[in-house]
């Protein structure tokens, strides 16, 4: 009985921490002096296998933001526009996030 309780708590712990993602704060204005580099675009896709198992799902906004900033070699993105599309297949759902905006470089 004790082994069943320990195993159940272990499985519950794995399931509870399996869907943690890193926070993303997108500044809409810059508080320090900057130079406008240009319009940047980035995208990232995440999947949900069998509707339960996230694959690249939790960090896709961060990856799309980073791709948009790096597309012009800047430091941050202001005036962001976020678009999302999804698709469905027999064993998975896919979510594509596209972020565009003005890329800036801090002075």
N, C-alpha and C positions, 0 to 999 in steps of 0.2 A: 504494500500500500504506500509506503514511504517513497519508493522508487517512482511510482506513478505520479505522485504529487510533485516530486522534484522534476520529473520529465515534463509534466504539464506546465509548470512554472517556467522552465527553460524554453519551451516552445512559445509560450505567451510572451516572454521577454524578447525573443528573436522577432516575432511578428510585430511587436509594439515599436521596436527600434528600426525595423527594416524600411520604413517610409520617411525617414528624416532627411531633410534637404537643407542646404545652406541658404541663409537669407540673402535677398537681393534688394538693395536700396538704389533706386534710380533717381539721381538728382535731376530736377527739372530746370534748375538754374545753377550757375557756378558762383561760389562766394569769393573766389580768388581770381586775379587777372588771368585771362586766357586768350588764345588765338583760335579762331575758327579754322578748322582744317578742311571740312567739306561734309557732304552727305555720306553717311555710312550705313551699311545694311549687313545684317547677319541673321542666320537661322540655325535652329537645332531641332532634332526630332527625338521624341521619347516613345517608348512602346510599353504597353501593358499586355503581357503574355497571359493568356487564359483569363484576362480580366483581374488578375490577382498579383502577378509578379512584375514590378516596375523595372524596366531596362532603360536607363538613361532618362527616365521620366522626371525625377525629382530635381535635377540640376539643369534642365533644358533652358529655362529662362536665363540662368547665369551664363551658359554656353552661348546662347544667341546674343546676349548683351556684349560679352567679350569679343565675339566674332565681329559685331558691328563696330566696336571701338577699334579693333585691330585692323579692320579693313582699310582704314585711313592712317593708321599709326598714331592714334591719339591717346589721350589719357581718360577721357570720359565722354558721355553722350548726353546732350541736352535736347529738349523738345522731342522725347521719344514717342514713337508710334508703334504699338504692339498689335500684331495680327496673329490669329491662330486658326489653323485648319486641322481637320482630323480625318482619318480613314479607318476602314474596318476590313479585316480579313477573318478567316475562319477561326484562327486561334489567337489573334491579337488585335489590339486597337492601337493606332498610331496617332500621335499628336505632334504637329509641326508648328513651332513658334517662330515668327519673323519679327525682328525689331529693326527699325530704321530711325534715324534722327541725325542731328547735327553733331559731328565729332569735333571735340575741342582738345587743345593741348595747353596745359598749364605753363605759365611763364616762370 
